[in-house]
Amino acid sequence: MCILTMCWMLLHYGYYRFMDAALFIGRSFHSVLLFVGQMVYLFI
């Protein structure tokens, strides 16, 4: 029972860490897209 609980906690924690990383990457990607969009807008 204890091992099962530990596994579940690890899985839960890992899932949340993964979501945090995905959000961070998404935000960075969004910033880069905005920057590129501004550059293209300036050149055109």
N, C-alpha and C positions, 0 to 999 in steps of 0.2 A: 504494500500500500504506500509506504513511504517513497519507494523508488518511482512509483507511478506519479505521485504528487510532484516529485522533483523533476521528472521528465516533463510534466505538464507545465510547471513553472518555467523551465528552461525554454520550452517551445513558445510559451506566451511571451517571455522576455525577448527572445530572438525575433519573434514576429514584430514586436513593437520597435525594436532596434532597426529592423529592415524597413519598416514604414517611415521611421525618422530619416533614414538614409535616402529613401526614395523621394521624400518630400524635399530634402535638402538639394538633391540632384535636380529635381524638378524646378526648384527656385533658381538654381544656378543657370540651368538651361534657359529658363524664361528670361533671366537678365541678359544672357548672351544674345538671345533672339532679339530682345528689345534694342540692344546696342547695335547689332548688325542692321536692324531695320532702320535705325536712326542714321547710320553711316550711308546706307543705300539711298535713303531719302535725301541726304545732303548732297550726294554725288549726282543724283538725278535732278 
